[in-house]
C-alpha cells in the first residue's frame, strides 16, 4: 500500500461524494487531471501492450466510456463492479497492467476522488493479477 493510500485510509473510511455544485475547485482540478490521465493511458496502451493476437491492444470501449462519462465517473463505475472489466483482463494478458485504470488510481494521490475501499479494490485486482502497485 502506498504512503498516500495509508494516509487516506487513516482519515477516510466511507466518503460522501459531493454533488458537482458543492465540490471544491481542487476536487474539480483533480477530476480533470484524472480524466486526462485516463485519456493518456488510452493513447499509450496501443504503443506498449500487445493483445493475444499479437496486435497492439487498443482500449476502444474504455476510451469511449471515458469520453462519454468522464475519467473519474468511468473509474468509479468500473471499480464498483463485481465483474472484472474486460480491458483489465486484456491488459493483464498483454503485460500492460501498469497502464490500467487501477494502477493509475493507486500510484498517485488523487486527493479525495476515491474512497479507501475503492483504492483497496484496485490494489486487490492488481495483486491478484500478479502486479505489485508502485513497481
N, C-alpha and C positions, 0 to 999 in steps of 0.2 A: 504494500500500500504506500503510495507516495505521501510525502510530507503534507502537501496541500489537502489530500484526502483525509489524513489523520486529523488535521486541524478542523476540517469541516465536520467530520464525524463527531468530534467532541462538542461542537456548538450547534449541531443540527441533527435532528432525527427525522421528523416529518416536517417538511417545509410547505408553507402555504404559498402557492404561486399567485402573485398579484395579477389582477386584470391589467391589460395594457395601459389604461389611463392612470394607474396607481404605481406603475413600475418606475424606478429611478432612471435617470439618464445613463448612469453607469451600467445598469442592467441592460438597457437597450443597446448600449455600445457593445457590451459583451455578447449579446444575442446577435448583433450584426457581425461581429468578429467570428463568432462560431459559425454563422451561415457562410461566411467567406472561407472558413477552414473546411467546411463540408464540400463546397464547390472546388476547392483546391485539391482535395483527395479524389474528386471525380476526374479532374484533369490529370493527376499524377498516376492514377491506377493503371490506365492502358499502357503507360510508359514503363511501369515497374512490375506488373503482375501478368502472368500468363495463365489462361484458363486450361481446363483439362484437355481441350482440343489443340493446344499449342499456340493459340492465338492470344493477342493482348486482351485482357479482361476489361470490358467496358461496362461500368455500372449504370446502365441506361435507366432502369426503373428507379434506382436510388436518386439519380440526378433529377429525374422528373419530380419525385416526391419533394426534394429539397427546393426546387424551383417553384413548385405549387404551394407547399405548406410552409416553407422556410426551413432552414437547417435545424434550428432549436426544436420546433414542433415535430419535425420528422424524427429527430433523435428521441424525443420524449415518447412518441408513439411506438417506435421500434423497440426501445429499451423496456417498455412496459408490456410488450407482447410476450405471451407464454411460449411462442414458437421462435426458433432461431431464424433470423432473416436469411433468405436465400443468398443475398450478397455476402453475408458473413461466412457462410459455408463455402462460397466460391473463392473468397479471399483466403480462407484457411487452406483450401486445396492448392491455391497458387502461391503459397508462402507470402501472402500480402497482408497479413493481419496488422502490420504497422500502419497500413492505410485504411483501417476500419474506423467507422464512426466510434466504436467502443474505445479504441486506442486513443483517438483524439480527445474523447471525453475525459479520460483518466490521466493523460500525460501532460495536461496543462491545467492550471487553476482557472476555472471558468466562473469564479465567484459563486453566486447562489443560483446559477442556471439549473443545476441538477441537485437532487437530494442525495443524501448519503446512501440511501437504498438504491437509487438509480446507478450511482457510481459503483456500488458493490455488485450489482448485476453485471455491469460492463466488465469489471475485473474478473468475476467468476467465468463469464463467457470466454474471455481471452485465455485465462489459465486452463480452462477445460479443453481448449483447442491447442494447447501447448505453447502459448505465447505469454511471456512474462512482461507485463507492462513496465515501461521505463527502460527497456533494453534496446 
